[in-house]
Amino acid sequence: MATYYFKVGSGEPFTDKTDAGDSAVAAGEAVKADNAPDGVESWRMTYNFSTNSVDVFGDGKDEAGAQADKAAADNAEAAANRTATDERAAADKADA
């Protein structure tokens, strides 16, 4: 396991550097996690304040598999946003 620091509130990765991380912890801006997995890119990690542990996007997958999952999730979100925008535009047109 590795040590990683995460932003307070959002749980987003902050740094793996001890000096910067410890300073942020002292300032109340970050939390220290000694249970971050080794060899996982930081974009995949999120600190879970409910369990005081590190969650990993695409857990059990390699980097390429996690990137494919992220791309699919991003595409699904974009499609849902387009649908919602189209529905709002149609509703606005009907109200006009």
N, C-alpha and C positions, 0 to 999 in steps of 0.2 A: 504494500500500500504506500501511497505517496501523500505528502502534505500539500494541500492547496487551500487558497483563501477565496471566499465568496462574498459578494456584496450583501449587506444587510438589507432585508426587505424583499429584494428581487431574487436572491439566490443565484444570480449570474456569476460566472467565474470572474475573479478579480486578478489574482496573480499566483504564481508558484514561487515567487521570490520572498525569502524569509524576512529581509529587512523591510521591504515595502508592505508585506502582509502583516507583520507584527505591528508596524506603525498604524496601519488601517484598523487593526483590531483595537489598539489602544485608543484610537479616536472614535471608536464605535461605528466604523464604516464597513467593517468586514468581520466574518467569522472564520475561524481556522478549522479545517477538517483534516484529520490525520488518516481518514479512511478513503481518500480519493484513489481510484484505481490507477495503476501504473500503465503507461502506454496508451492512454485514451486522450484524444484531442480535447482541448478545453471546451470547444463549442458544444460538445456532447454532454457535458456535465452541468448539473443544477443541484444546488444545495436544498434539501428538503427539511424545512424547519420543524415540521411535525414529527419527523422520525430522527432528526439530527444525523442524517446520513446523506450521502451523495447519490443522486439518481443519474443514470446514464441513458441517453437517448440511443435506441437501438442496442440495448444491452445484449450481449452475447454475439453481436455481429462485428465483423471487421470494419475498418474505416470505409471501404467502398460500399459495403452493404448499408451502413448507416447513412452515407451520403445519398444513396438511392432512395432510402426511406424518407429522408428529409426532402428530396426533390419531389417525391410523390405527395407528401403532405403539403408542401408549398403549392403544387399544382392544384390539389383539391381545394385548398383555401382560396386560391385565385379564382377558380371556377365558381365557388360558392359566392364570392364577392361580386363576380360579374352577374350572376343570377339575381342576387339581391338588388344590385344597381338597376338592372333591367326591369325588375318588378316595381321598384320605386318610380322609375321613369314612366312606366305604363300607368301606374296609379295616378301620377301627377298629370299625365296627359288626359286621363279619363275625368279627372276633377276639373280640368280647364274648360 
